[in-house]
Amino acid sequence: MFEEIRDIMVSTLDIDEDTLTPETNLRTDLDIDSLDLVEFVSEVESHFGIMIPQDSLESIQTVGDFAGLVEKLTK
């Protein structure tokens, strides 16, 4: 799941793939703003055919956290 999320981040947010690990912090390491986050979440929802609840995003800190949430929502 991490690899798919990483690939979407790379293509949507133009982030260098080598900088992304499961421990990469979305806000402090990547400096993702709210507009970037909305665009990224929209791509993930479309790719996986899911809806990510807004309140679920509040606890997401890392790329790994996000991948775990998506994995949970796709089961």
PDB file of N, H, CA, C and O in Angstrom:
ATOM      1  N   MET A   1       0.822  -1.195   0.000  1.00  0.00           N
ATOM      2  CA  MET A   1       0.000   0.000   0.000  1.00  0.00           C
ATOM      3  C   MET A   1       0.873   1.268   0.000  1.00  0.00           C
ATOM      4  O   MET A   1       0.570   2.242  -0.690  1.00  0.00           O
ATOM      5  N   PHE A   2       1.956   1.237   0.785  1.00  0.00           N
ATOM      6  H   PHE A   2       2.202   0.446   1.346  1.00  0.00           H
ATOM      7  CA  PHE A   2       2.840   2.405   0.830  1.00  0.00           C
ATOM      8  C   PHE A   2       3.326   2.789  -0.557  1.00  0.00           C
ATOM      9  O   PHE A   2       3.365   3.969  -0.905  1.00  0.00           O
ATOM     10  N   GLU A   3       3.697   1.791  -1.347  1.00  0.00           N
ATOM     11  H   GLU A   3       3.666   0.832  -1.065  1.00  0.00           H
ATOM     12  CA  GLU A   3       4.235   2.067  -2.672  1.00  0.00           C
ATOM     13  C   GLU A   3       3.212   2.769  -3.562  1.00  0.00           C
ATOM     14  O   GLU A   3       3.560   3.681  -4.311  1.00  0.00           O
ATOM     15  N   GLU A   4       1.956   2.346  -3.482  1.00  0.00           N
ATOM     16  H   GLU A   4       1.673   1.604  -2.874  1.00  0.00           H
ATOM     17  CA  GLU A   4       0.909   2.991  -4.284  1.00  0.00           C
ATOM     18  C   GLU A   4       0.682   4.438  -3.836  1.00  0.00           C
ATOM     19  O   GLU A   4       0.534   5.340  -4.660  1.00  0.00           O
ATOM     20  N   ILE A   5       0.658   4.641  -2.522  1.00  0.00           N
ATOM     21  H   ILE A   5       0.779   3.908  -1.852  1.00  0.00           H
ATOM     22  CA  ILE A   5       0.486   5.994  -1.989  1.00  0.00           C
ATOM     23  C   ILE A   5       1.671   6.863  -2.395  1.00  0.00           C
ATOM     24  O   ILE A   5       1.493   8.015  -2.792  1.00  0.00           O
ATOM     25  N   ARG A   6       2.875   6.314  -2.298  1.00  0.00           N
ATOM     26  H   ARG A   6       3.019   5.378  -1.975  1.00  0.00           H
ATOM     27  CA  ARG A   6       4.078   7.052  -2.700  1.00  0.00           C
ATOM     28  C   ARG A   6       3.995   7.456  -4.172  1.00  0.00           C
ATOM     29  O   ARG A   6       4.298   8.596  -4.524  1.00  0.00           O
ATOM     30  N   ASP A   7       3.585   6.527  -5.025  1.00  0.00           N
ATOM     31  H   ASP A   7       3.338   5.601  -4.740  1.00  0.00           H
ATOM     32  CA  ASP A   7       3.494   6.828  -6.459  1.00  0.00           C
ATOM     33  C   ASP A   7       2.487   7.934  -6.736  1.00  0.00           C
ATOM     34  O   ASP A   7       2.726   8.786  -7.591  1.00  0.00           O
ATOM     35  N   ILE A   8       1.367   7.932  -6.027  1.00  0.00           N
ATOM     36  H   ILE A   8       1.173   7.240  -5.332  1.00  0.00           H
ATOM     37  CA  ILE A   8       0.365   8.985  -6.207  1.00  0.00           C
ATOM     38  C   ILE A   8       0.925  10.324  -5.722  1.00  0.00           C
ATOM     39  O   ILE A   8       0.694  11.356  -6.352  1.00  0.00           O
ATOM     40  N   MET A   9       1.653  10.313  -4.615  1.00  0.00           N
ATOM     41  H   MET A   9       1.840   9.474  -4.103  1.00  0.00           H
ATOM     42  CA  MET A   9       2.260  11.547  -4.105  1.00  0.00           C
ATOM     43  C   MET A   9       3.257  12.108  -5.110  1.00  0.00           C
ATOM     44  O   MET A   9       3.283  13.313  -5.361  1.00  0.00           O
ATOM     45  N   VAL A  10       4.070  11.240  -5.680  1.00  0.00           N
ATOM     46  H   VAL A  10       4.049  10.261  -5.476  1.00  0.00           H
ATOM     47  CA  VAL A  10       5.080  11.664  -6.641  1.00  0.00           C
ATOM     48  C   VAL A  10       4.423  12.311  -7.857  1.00  0.00           C
ATOM     49  O   VAL A  10       4.859  13.369  -8.312  1.00  0.00           O
ATOM     50  N   SER A  11       3.378  11.679  -8.380  1.00  0.00           N
ATOM     51  H   SER A  11       3.024  10.820  -8.010  1.00  0.00           H
ATOM     52  CA  SER A  11       2.747  12.201  -9.594  1.00  0.00           C
ATOM     53  C   SER A  11       1.854  13.413  -9.320  1.00  0.00           C
ATOM     54  O   SER A  11       1.770  14.315 -10.153  1.00  0.00           O
ATOM     55  N   THR A  12       1.192  13.443  -8.173  1.00  0.00           N
ATOM     56  H   THR A  12       1.260  12.710  -7.497  1.00  0.00           H
ATOM     57  CA  THR A  12       0.260  14.529  -7.875  1.00  0.00           C
ATOM     58  C   THR A  12       0.960  15.765  -7.320  1.00  0.00           C
ATOM     59  O   THR A  12       0.641  16.893  -7.695  1.00  0.00           O
ATOM     60  N   LEU A  13       1.911  15.538  -6.428  1.00  0.00           N
ATOM     61  H   LEU A  13       2.170  14.621  -6.124  1.00  0.00           H
ATOM     62  CA  LEU A  13       2.528  16.654  -5.708  1.00  0.00           C
ATOM     63  C   LEU A  13       3.943  16.961  -6.171  1.00  0.00           C
ATOM     64  O   LEU A  13       4.597  17.849  -5.624  1.00  0.00           O
ATOM     65  N   ASP A  14       4.422  16.232  -7.177  1.00  0.00           N
ATOM     66  H   ASP A  14       3.891  15.510  -7.621  1.00  0.00           H
ATOM     67  CA  ASP A  14       5.760  16.454  -7.728  1.00  0.00           C
ATOM     68  C   ASP A  14       6.825  16.393  -6.630  1.00  0.00           C
ATOM     69  O   ASP A  14       7.653  17.294  -6.497  1.00  0.00           O
ATOM     70  N   ILE A  15       6.784  15.322  -5.856  1.00  0.00           N
ATOM     71  H   ILE A  15       6.111  14.590  -5.965  1.00  0.00           H
ATOM     72  CA  ILE A  15       7.741  15.100  -4.782  1.00  0.00           C
ATOM     73  C   ILE A  15       8.724  14.032  -5.230  1.00  0.00           C
ATOM     74  O   ILE A  15       8.341  13.062  -5.883  1.00  0.00           O
ATOM     75  N   ASP A  16       9.987  14.212  -4.879  1.00  0.00           N
ATOM     76  H   ASP A  16      10.298  15.000  -4.348  1.00  0.00           H
ATOM     77  CA  ASP A  16      11.019  13.246  -5.220  1.00  0.00           C
ATOM     78  C   ASP A  16      10.761  11.934  -4.482  1.00  0.00           C
ATOM     79  O   ASP A  16      10.677  11.909  -3.254  1.00  0.00           O
ATOM     80  N   GLU A  17      10.639  10.861  -5.230  1.00  0.00           N
ATOM     81  H   GLU A  17      10.707  10.881  -6.228  1.00  0.00           H
ATOM     82  CA  GLU A  17      10.335   9.542  -4.671  1.00  0.00           C
ATOM     83  C   GLU A  17      11.324   9.121  -3.590  1.00  0.00           C
ATOM     84  O   GLU A  17      10.944   8.461  -2.623  1.00  0.00           O
ATOM     85  N   ASP A  18      12.591   9.501  -3.748  1.00  0.00           N
ATOM     86  H   ASP A  18      12.900  10.038  -4.534  1.00  0.00           H
ATOM     87  CA  ASP A  18      13.628   9.090  -2.795  1.00  0.00           C
ATOM     88  C   ASP A  18      13.466   9.735  -1.424  1.00  0.00           C
ATOM     89  O   ASP A  18      14.067   9.270  -0.456  1.00  0.00           O
ATOM     90  N   THR A  19      12.669  10.793  -1.322  1.00  0.00           N
ATOM     91  H   THR A  19      12.182  11.171  -2.109  1.00  0.00           H
ATOM     92  CA  THR A  19      12.483  11.465  -0.035  1.00  0.00           C
ATOM     93  C   THR A  19      11.340  10.852   0.767  1.00  0.00           C
ATOM     94  O   THR A  19      11.142  11.206   1.929  1.00  0.00           O
ATOM     95  N   LEU A  20      10.589   9.941   0.161  1.00  0.00           N
ATOM     96  H   LEU A  20      10.750   9.654  -0.783  1.00  0.00           H
ATOM     97  CA  LEU A  20       9.404   9.400   0.820  1.00  0.00           C
ATOM     98  C   LEU A  20       9.676   8.040   1.454  1.00  0.00           C
ATOM     99  O   LEU A  20      10.103   7.097   0.788  1.00  0.00           O
ATOM    100  N   THR A  21       9.420   7.963   2.751  1.00  0.00           N
ATOM    101  H   THR A  21       9.073   8.729   3.292  1.00  0.00           H
ATOM    102  CA  THR A  21       9.465   6.715   3.498  1.00  0.00           C
ATOM    103  C   THR A  21       8.177   6.647   4.309  1.00  0.00           C
ATOM    104  O   THR A  21       7.467   7.649   4.398  1.00  0.00           O
ATOM    105  N   PRO A  22       7.853   5.510   4.900  1.00  0.00           N
ATOM    106  CA  PRO A  22       6.658   5.466   5.740  1.00  0.00           C
ATOM    107  C   PRO A  22       6.718   6.450   6.909  1.00  0.00           C
ATOM    108  O   PRO A  22       5.677   6.859   7.424  1.00  0.00           O
ATOM    109  N   GLU A  23       7.933   6.836   7.335  1.00  0.00           N
ATOM    110  H   GLU A  23       8.779   6.504   6.916  1.00  0.00           H
ATOM    111  CA  GLU A  23       8.093   7.748   8.464  1.00  0.00           C
ATOM    112  C   GLU A  23       8.091   9.220   8.061  1.00  0.00           C
ATOM    113  O   GLU A  23       8.140  10.088   8.933  1.00  0.00           O
ATOM    114  N   THR A  24       8.037   9.522   6.777  1.00  0.00           N
ATOM    115  H   THR A  24       7.998   8.817   6.068  1.00  0.00           H
ATOM    116  CA  THR A  24       8.061  10.905   6.318  1.00  0.00           C
ATOM    117  C   THR A  24       6.819  11.640   6.817  1.00  0.00           C
ATOM    118  O   THR A  24       5.692  11.209   6.577  1.00  0.00           O
ATOM    119  N   ASN A  25       7.041  12.762   7.518  1.00  0.00           N
ATOM    120  H   ASN A  25       7.957  13.112   7.713  1.00  0.00           H
ATOM    121  CA  ASN A  25       5.940  13.552   8.051  1.00  0.00           C
ATOM    122  C   ASN A  25       5.378  14.440   6.945  1.00  0.00           C
ATOM    123  O   ASN A  25       6.117  15.166   6.279  1.00  0.00           O
ATOM    124  N   LEU A  26       4.070  14.373   6.761  1.00  0.00           N
ATOM    125  H   LEU A  26       3.469  13.784   7.301  1.00  0.00           H
ATOM    126  CA  LEU A  26       3.425  15.118   5.676  1.00  0.00           C
ATOM    127  C   LEU A  26       3.594  16.626   5.823  1.00  0.00           C
ATOM    128  O   LEU A  26       3.799  17.326   4.832  1.00  0.00           O
ATOM    129  N   ARG A  27       3.510  17.122   7.030  1.00  0.00           N
ATOM    130  H   ARG A  27       3.343  16.553   7.835  1.00  0.00           H
ATOM    131  CA  ARG A  27       3.536  18.563   7.226  1.00  0.00           C
ATOM    132  C   ARG A  27       4.952  19.116   7.414  1.00  0.00           C
ATOM    133  O   ARG A  27       5.325  20.099   6.774  1.00  0.00           O
ATOM    134  N   THR A  28       5.724  18.497   8.276  1.00  0.00           N
ATOM    135  H   THR A  28       5.420  17.698   8.796  1.00  0.00           H
ATOM    136  CA  THR A  28       7.043  19.064   8.576  1.00  0.00           C
ATOM    137  C   THR A  28       8.104  18.676   7.555  1.00  0.00           C
ATOM    138  O   THR A  28       8.949  19.501   7.211  1.00  0.00           O
ATOM    139  N   ASP A  29       8.082  17.446   7.064  1.00  0.00           N
ATOM    140  H   ASP A  29       7.395  16.775   7.344  1.00  0.00           H
ATOM    141  CA  ASP A  29       9.101  17.006   6.104  1.00  0.00           C
ATOM    142  C   ASP A  29       8.774  17.420   4.675  1.00  0.00           C
ATOM    143  O   ASP A  29       9.674  17.746   3.902  1.00  0.00           O
ATOM    144  N   LEU A  30       7.497  17.410   4.322  1.00  0.00           N
ATOM    145  H   LEU A  30       6.766  17.145   4.951  1.00  0.00           H
ATOM    146  CA  LEU A  30       7.101  17.691   2.942  1.00  0.00           C
ATOM    147  C   LEU A  30       6.501  19.074   2.757  1.00  0.00           C
ATOM    148  O   LEU A  30       6.353  19.547   1.630  1.00  0.00           O
ATOM    149  N   ASP A  31       6.160  19.717   3.853  1.00  0.00           N
ATOM    150  H   ASP A  31       6.280  19.333   4.768  1.00  0.00           H
ATOM    151  CA  ASP A  31       5.583  21.062   3.801  1.00  0.00           C
ATOM    152  C   ASP A  31       4.346  21.108   2.886  1.00  0.00           C
ATOM    153  O   ASP A  31       4.197  22.015   2.067  1.00  0.00           O
ATOM    154  N   ILE A  32       3.476  20.121   3.046  1.00  0.00           N
ATOM    155  H   ILE A  32       3.597  19.385   3.711  1.00  0.00           H
ATOM    156  CA  ILE A  32       2.247  20.056   2.259  1.00  0.00           C
ATOM    157  C   ILE A  32       1.230  21.029   2.846  1.00  0.00           C
ATOM    158  O   ILE A  32       0.926  20.982   4.038  1.00  0.00           O
ATOM    159  N   ASP A  33       0.712  21.904   2.001  1.00  0.00           N
ATOM    160  H   ASP A  33       0.958  21.942   1.033  1.00  0.00           H
ATOM    161  CA  ASP A  33      -0.325  22.824   2.472  1.00  0.00           C
ATOM    162  C   ASP A  33      -1.705  22.216   2.259  1.00  0.00           C
ATOM    163  O   ASP A  33      -1.831  21.127   1.698  1.00  0.00           O
ATOM    164  N   SER A  34      -2.732  22.917   2.706  1.00  0.00           N
ATOM    165  H   SER A  34      -2.630  23.802   3.161  1.00  0.00           H
ATOM    166  CA  SER A  34      -4.085  22.356   2.661  1.00  0.00           C
ATOM    167  C   SER A  34      -4.560  22.113   1.227  1.00  0.00           C
ATOM    168  O   SER A  34      -5.275  21.143   0.977  1.00  0.00           O
ATOM    169  N   LEU A  35      -4.184  22.957   0.299  1.00  0.00           N
ATOM    170  H   LEU A  35      -3.602  23.746   0.501  1.00  0.00           H
ATOM    171  CA  LEU A  35      -4.589  22.764  -1.096  1.00  0.00           C
ATOM    172  C   LEU A  35      -3.934  21.511  -1.677  1.00  0.00           C
ATOM    173  O   LEU A  35      -4.585  20.726  -2.367  1.00  0.00           O
ATOM    174  N   ASP A  36      -2.644  21.329  -1.395  1.00  0.00           N
ATOM    175  H   ASP A  36      -2.115  21.967  -0.834  1.00  0.00           H
ATOM    176  CA  ASP A  36      -1.954  20.116  -1.839  1.00  0.00           C
ATOM    177  C   ASP A  36      -2.609  18.877  -1.244  1.00  0.00           C
ATOM    178  O   ASP A  36      -2.792  17.873  -1.932  1.00  0.00           O
ATOM    179  N   LEU A  37      -2.961  18.951   0.030  1.00  0.00           N
ATOM    180  H   LEU A  37      -2.813  19.767   0.589  1.00  0.00           H
ATOM    181  CA  LEU A  37      -3.572  17.809   0.701  1.00  0.00           C
ATOM    182  C   LEU A  37      -4.914  17.452   0.075  1.00  0.00           C
ATOM    183  O   LEU A  37      -5.216  16.275  -0.122  1.00  0.00           O
ATOM    184  N   VAL A  38      -5.716  18.460  -0.236  1.00  0.00           N
ATOM    185  H   VAL A  38      -5.471  19.416  -0.076  1.00  0.00           H
ATOM    186  CA  VAL A  38      -7.017  18.218  -0.870  1.00  0.00           C
ATOM    187  C   VAL A  38      -6.822  17.550  -2.228  1.00  0.00           C
ATOM    188  O   VAL A  38      -7.535  16.602  -2.557  1.00  0.00           O
ATOM    189  N   GLU A  39      -5.874  18.027  -3.013  1.00  0.00           N
ATOM    190  H   GLU A  39      -5.294  18.796  -2.745  1.00  0.00           H
ATOM    191  CA  GLU A  39      -5.598  17.451  -4.329  1.00  0.00           C
ATOM    192  C   GLU A  39      -5.123  16.003  -4.195  1.00  0.00           C
ATOM    193  O   GLU A  39      -5.567  15.126  -4.936  1.00  0.00           O
ATOM    194  N   PHE A  40      -4.223  15.762  -3.251  1.00  0.00           N
ATOM    195  H   PHE A  40      -3.862  16.474  -2.648  1.00  0.00           H
ATOM    196  CA  PHE A  40      -3.694  14.419  -3.031  1.00  0.00           C
ATOM    197  C   PHE A  40      -4.789  13.460  -2.564  1.00  0.00           C
ATOM    198  O   PHE A  40      -4.905  12.351  -3.084  1.00  0.00           O
ATOM    199  N   VAL A  41      -5.583  13.881  -1.594  1.00  0.00           N
ATOM    200  H   VAL A  41      -5.489  14.782  -1.171  1.00  0.00           H
ATOM    201  CA  VAL A  41      -6.662  13.032  -1.070  1.00  0.00           C
ATOM    202  C   VAL A  41      -7.657  12.710  -2.185  1.00  0.00           C
ATOM    203  O   VAL A  41      -8.126  11.577  -2.291  1.00  0.00           O
ATOM    204  N   SER A  42      -7.974  13.688  -3.002  1.00  0.00           N
ATOM    205  H   SER A  42      -7.593  14.609  -2.916  1.00  0.00           H
ATOM    206  CA  SER A  42      -8.893  13.470  -4.111  1.00  0.00           C
ATOM    207  C   SER A  42      -8.354  12.413  -5.079  1.00  0.00           C
ATOM    208  O   SER A  42      -9.103  11.555  -5.546  1.00  0.00           O
ATOM    209  N   GLU A  43      -7.069  12.476  -5.373  1.00  0.00           N
ATOM    210  H   GLU A  43      -6.460  13.172  -4.994  1.00  0.00           H
ATOM    211  CA  GLU A  43      -6.449  11.477  -6.254  1.00  0.00           C
ATOM    212  C   GLU A  43      -6.499  10.085  -5.634  1.00  0.00           C
ATOM    213  O   GLU A  43      -6.792   9.103  -6.317  1.00  0.00           O
ATOM    214  N   VAL A  44      -6.214  10.006  -4.339  1.00  0.00           N
ATOM    215  H   VAL A  44      -5.977  10.804  -3.784  1.00  0.00           H
ATOM    216  CA  VAL A  44      -6.234   8.715  -3.649  1.00  0.00           C
ATOM    217  C   VAL A  44      -7.652   8.141  -3.638  1.00  0.00           C
ATOM    218  O   VAL A  44      -7.848   6.954  -3.898  1.00  0.00           O
ATOM    219  N   GLU A  45      -8.635   8.988  -3.336  1.00  0.00           N
ATOM    220  H   GLU A  45      -8.475   9.952  -3.125  1.00  0.00           H
ATOM    221  CA  GLU A  45     -10.028   8.535  -3.325  1.00  0.00           C
ATOM    222  C   GLU A  45     -10.438   8.008  -4.691  1.00  0.00           C
ATOM    223  O   GLU A  45     -11.086   6.966  -4.794  1.00  0.00           O
ATOM    224  N   SER A  46     -10.060   8.723  -5.729  1.00  0.00           N
ATOM    225  H   SER A  46      -9.533   9.569  -5.645  1.00  0.00           H
ATOM    226  CA  SER A  46     -10.388   8.304  -7.086  1.00  0.00           C
ATOM    227  C   SER A  46      -9.681   7.000  -7.453  1.00  0.00           C
ATOM    228  O   SER A  46     -10.287   6.105  -8.041  1.00  0.00           O
ATOM    229  N   HIS A  47      -8.423   6.897  -7.111  1.00  0.00           N
ATOM    230  H   HIS A  47      -7.930   7.624  -6.633  1.00  0.00           H
ATOM    231  CA  HIS A  47      -7.624   5.711  -7.444  1.00  0.00           C
ATOM    232  C   HIS A  47      -8.171   4.449  -6.777  1.00  0.00           C
ATOM    233  O   HIS A  47      -8.247   3.392  -7.404  1.00  0.00           O
ATOM    234  N   PHE A  48      -8.550   4.562  -5.510  1.00  0.00           N
ATOM    235  H   PHE A  48      -8.488   5.420  -5.000  1.00  0.00           H
ATOM    236  CA  PHE A  48      -8.990   3.395  -4.751  1.00  0.00           C
ATOM    237  C   PHE A  48     -10.508   3.244  -4.678  1.00  0.00           C
ATOM    238  O   PHE A  48     -10.994   2.230  -4.178  1.00  0.00           O
ATOM    239  N   GLY A  49     -11.263   4.220  -5.161  1.00  0.00           N
ATOM    240  H   GLY A  49     -10.868   5.044  -5.567  1.00  0.00           H
ATOM    241  CA  GLY A  49     -12.715   4.149  -5.100  1.00  0.00           C
ATOM    242  C   GLY A  49     -13.251   4.219  -3.682  1.00  0.00           C
ATOM    243  O   GLY A  49     -14.195   3.509  -3.334  1.00  0.00           O
ATOM    244  N   ILE A  50     -12.649   5.078  -2.860  1.00  0.00           N
ATOM    245  H   ILE A  50     -11.882   5.655  -3.143  1.00  0.00           H
ATOM    246  CA  ILE A  50     -13.053   5.222  -1.453  1.00  0.00           C
ATOM    247  C   ILE A  50     -13.337   6.687  -1.144  1.00  0.00           C
ATOM    248  O   ILE A  50     -13.017   7.579  -1.930  1.00  0.00           O
ATOM    249  N   MET A  51     -13.940   6.910   0.009  1.00  0.00           N
ATOM    250  H   MET A  51     -14.201   6.185   0.647  1.00  0.00           H
ATOM    251  CA  MET A  51     -14.114   8.263   0.539  1.00  0.00           C
ATOM    252  C   MET A  51     -13.352   8.322   1.858  1.00  0.00           C
ATOM    253  O   MET A  51     -13.556   7.487   2.738  1.00  0.00           O
ATOM    254  N   ILE A  52     -12.489   9.294   1.986  1.00  0.00           N
ATOM    255  H   ILE A  52     -12.323   9.973   1.270  1.00  0.00           H
ATOM    256  CA  ILE A  52     -11.707   9.457   3.208  1.00  0.00           C
ATOM    257  C   ILE A  52     -12.380  10.527   4.054  1.00  0.00           C
ATOM    258  O   ILE A  52     -12.436  11.687   3.646  1.00  0.00           O
ATOM    259  N   PRO A  53     -12.892  10.161   5.224  1.00  0.00           N
ATOM    260  CA  PRO A  53     -13.548  11.140   6.092  1.00  0.00           C
ATOM    261  C   PRO A  53     -12.573  12.231   6.539  1.00  0.00           C
ATOM    262  O   PRO A  53     -11.442  11.940   6.928  1.00  0.00           O
ATOM    263  N   GLN A  54     -13.011  13.467   6.483  1.00  0.00           N
ATOM    264  H   GLN A  54     -13.930  13.703   6.168  1.00  0.00           H
ATOM    265  CA  GLN A  54     -12.167  14.606   6.855  1.00  0.00           C
ATOM    266  C   GLN A  54     -11.598  14.456   8.266  1.00  0.00           C
ATOM    267  O   GLN A  54     -10.430  14.766   8.503  1.00  0.00           O
ATOM    268  N   ASP A  55     -12.416  13.982   9.196  1.00  0.00           N
ATOM    269  H   ASP A  55     -13.365  13.730   9.004  1.00  0.00           H
ATOM    270  CA  ASP A  55     -11.941  13.857  10.571  1.00  0.00           C
ATOM    271  C   ASP A  55     -10.852  12.796  10.715  1.00  0.00           C
ATOM    272  O   ASP A  55     -10.083  12.836  11.676  1.00  0.00           O
ATOM    273  N   SER A  56     -10.772  11.858   9.787  1.00  0.00           N
ATOM    274  H   SER A  56     -11.396  11.826   9.007  1.00  0.00           H
ATOM    275  CA  SER A  56      -9.708  10.850   9.822  1.00  0.00           C
ATOM    276  C   SER A  56      -8.349  11.452   9.505  1.00  0.00           C
ATOM    277  O   SER A  56      -7.319  10.960   9.966  1.00  0.00           O
ATOM    278  N   LEU A  57      -8.354  12.510   8.721  1.00  0.00           N
ATOM    279  H   LEU A  57      -9.190  12.909   8.347  1.00  0.00           H
ATOM    280  CA  LEU A  57      -7.098  13.131   8.308  1.00  0.00           C
ATOM    281  C   LEU A  57      -6.420  13.892   9.437  1.00  0.00           C
ATOM    282  O   LEU A  57      -5.210  14.112   9.396  1.00  0.00           O
ATOM    283  N   GLU A  58      -7.181  14.292  10.437  1.00  0.00           N
ATOM    284  H   GLU A  58      -8.165  14.113  10.470  1.00  0.00           H
ATOM    285  CA  GLU A  58      -6.617  15.090  11.525  1.00  0.00           C
ATOM    286  C   GLU A  58      -5.549  14.342  12.302  1.00  0.00           C
ATOM    287  O   GLU A  58      -4.617  14.959  12.817  1.00  0.00           O
ATOM    288  N   SER A  59      -5.669  13.024  12.396  1.00  0.00           N
ATOM    289  H   SER A  59      -6.427  12.523  11.977  1.00  0.00           H
ATOM    290  CA  SER A  59      -4.700  12.237  13.154  1.00  0.00           C
ATOM    291  C   SER A  59      -3.549  11.714  12.298  1.00  0.00           C
ATOM    292  O   SER A  59      -2.631  11.082  12.822  1.00  0.00           O
ATOM    293  N   ILE A  60      -3.583  11.964  11.001  1.00  0.00           N
ATOM    294  H   ILE A  60      -4.329  12.476  10.575  1.00  0.00           H
ATOM    295  CA  ILE A  60      -2.553  11.472  10.095  1.00  0.00           C
ATOM    296  C   ILE A  60      -1.333  12.390  10.162  1.00  0.00           C
ATOM    297  O   ILE A  60      -1.430  13.596   9.935  1.00  0.00           O
ATOM    298  N   GLN A  61      -0.193  11.796  10.476  1.00  0.00           N
ATOM    299  H   GLN A  61      -0.115  10.816  10.660  1.00  0.00           H
ATOM    300  CA  GLN A  61       1.049  12.559  10.549  1.00  0.00           C
ATOM    301  C   GLN A  61       2.041  12.168   9.449  1.00  0.00           C
ATOM    302  O   GLN A  61       2.703  13.025   8.864  1.00  0.00           O
ATOM    303  N   THR A  62       2.134  10.864   9.176  1.00  0.00           N
ATOM    304  H   THR A  62       1.597  10.167   9.651  1.00  0.00           H
ATOM    305  CA  THR A  62       3.160  10.375   8.255  1.00  0.00           C
ATOM    306  C   THR A  62       2.553   9.723   7.019  1.00  0.00           C
ATOM    307  O   THR A  62       1.357   9.439   6.964  1.00  0.00           O
ATOM    308  N   VAL A  63       3.401   9.497   6.044  1.00  0.00           N
ATOM    309  H   VAL A  63       4.372   9.728   6.089  1.00  0.00           H
ATOM    310  CA  VAL A  63       2.968   8.790   4.836  1.00  0.00           C
ATOM    311  C   VAL A  63       2.496   7.383   5.222  1.00  0.00           C
ATOM    312  O   VAL A  63       1.523   6.882   4.658  1.00  0.00           O
ATOM    313  N   GLY A  64       3.167   6.756   6.162  1.00  0.00           N
ATOM    314  H   GLY A  64       3.957   7.163   6.620  1.00  0.00           H
ATOM    315  CA  GLY A  64       2.764   5.429   6.630  1.00  0.00           C
ATOM    316  C   GLY A  64       1.398   5.437   7.300  1.00  0.00           C
ATOM    317  O   GLY A  64       0.602   4.518   7.110  1.00  0.00           O
ATOM    318  N   ASP A  65       1.125   6.489   8.095  1.00  0.00           N
ATOM    319  H   ASP A  65       1.772   7.235   8.249  1.00  0.00           H
ATOM    320  CA  ASP A  65      -0.201   6.634   8.710  1.00  0.00           C
ATOM    321  C   ASP A  65      -1.272   6.713   7.632  1.00  0.00           C
ATOM    322  O   ASP A  65      -2.322   6.078   7.733  1.00  0.00           O
ATOM    323  N   PHE A  66      -0.992   7.498   6.604  1.00  0.00           N
ATOM    324  H   PHE A  66      -0.140   8.014   6.523  1.00  0.00           H
ATOM    325  CA  PHE A  66      -1.957   7.676   5.519  1.00  0.00           C
ATOM    326  C   PHE A  66      -2.187   6.354   4.785  1.00  0.00           C
ATOM    327  O   PHE A  66      -3.322   5.990   4.479  1.00  0.00           O
ATOM    328  N   ALA A  67      -1.092   5.644   4.507  1.00  0.00           N
ATOM    329  H   ALA A  67      -0.169   5.939   4.755  1.00  0.00           H
ATOM    330  CA  ALA A  67      -1.214   4.347   3.829  1.00  0.00           C
ATOM    331  C   ALA A  67      -2.021   3.364   4.674  1.00  0.00           C
ATOM    332  O   ALA A  67      -2.801   2.580   4.133  1.00  0.00           O
ATOM    333  N   GLY A  68      -1.842   3.397   5.991  1.00  0.00           N
ATOM    334  H   GLY A  68      -1.208   4.034   6.430  1.00  0.00           H
ATOM    335  CA  GLY A  68      -2.599   2.527   6.876  1.00  0.00           C
ATOM    336  C   GLY A  68      -4.084   2.849   6.860  1.00  0.00           C
ATOM    337  O   GLY A  68      -4.921   1.946   6.875  1.00  0.00           O
ATOM    338  N   LEU A  69      -4.408   4.132   6.829  1.00  0.00           N
ATOM    339  H   LEU A  69      -3.728   4.865   6.816  1.00  0.00           H
ATOM    340  CA  LEU A  69      -5.804   4.552   6.756  1.00  0.00           C
ATOM    341  C   LEU A  69      -6.437   4.076   5.454  1.00  0.00           C
ATOM    342  O   LEU A  69      -7.546   3.543   5.461  1.00  0.00           O
ATOM    343  N   VAL A  70      -5.752   4.262   4.356  1.00  0.00           N
ATOM    344  H   VAL A  70      -4.850   4.695   4.350  1.00  0.00           H
ATOM    345  CA  VAL A  70      -6.283   3.835   3.060  1.00  0.00           C
ATOM    346  C   VAL A  70      -6.456   2.318   3.026  1.00  0.00           C
ATOM    347  O   VAL A  70      -7.448   1.811   2.502  1.00  0.00           O
ATOM    348  N   GLU A  71      -5.502   1.613   3.577  1.00  0.00           N
ATOM    349  H   GLU A  71      -4.697   2.025   4.003  1.00  0.00           H
ATOM    350  CA  GLU A  71      -5.604   0.138   3.616  1.00  0.00           C
ATOM    351  C   GLU A  71      -6.843  -0.275   4.420  1.00  0.00           C
ATOM    352  O   GLU A  71      -7.576  -1.179   4.018  1.00  0.00           O
ATOM    353  N   LYS A  72      -7.068   0.380   5.540  1.00  0.00           N
ATOM    354  H   LYS A  72      -6.473   1.114   5.867  1.00  0.00           H
ATOM    355  CA  LYS A  72      -8.250   0.075   6.380  1.00  0.00           C
ATOM    356  C   LYS A  72      -9.547   0.376   5.628  1.00  0.00           C
ATOM    357  O   LYS A  72     -10.512  -0.383   5.731  1.00  0.00           O
ATOM    358  N   LEU A  73      -9.577   1.469   4.879  1.00  0.00           N
ATOM    359  H   LEU A  73      -8.794   2.085   4.796  1.00  0.00           H
ATOM    360  CA  LEU A  73     -10.803   1.861   4.179  1.00  0.00           C
ATOM    361  C   LEU A  73     -11.067   1.015   2.927  1.00  0.00           C
ATOM    362  O   LEU A  73     -12.194   0.980   2.433  1.00  0.00           O
ATOM    363  N   THR A  74     -10.063   0.352   2.426  1.00  0.00           N
ATOM    364  H   THR A  74      -9.147   0.380   2.827  1.00  0.00           H
ATOM    365  CA  THR A  74     -10.264  -0.461   1.217  1.00  0.00           C
ATOM    366  C   THR A  74     -10.638  -1.892   1.535  1.00  0.00           C
ATOM    367  O   THR A  74     -10.927  -2.670   0.626  1.00  0.00           O
ATOM    368  N   LYS A  75     -10.637  -2.251   2.793  1.00  0.00           N
ATOM    369  H   LYS A  75     -10.401  -1.620   3.532  1.00  0.00           H
ATOM    370  CA  LYS A  75     -11.004  -3.628   3.168  1.00  0.00           C
ATOM    371  C   LYS A  75     -12.467  -3.759   3.430  1.00  0.00           C
ATOM    372  O   LYS A  75     -12.941  -4.847   3.755  1.00  0.00           O
TER     373      LYS A  75
END
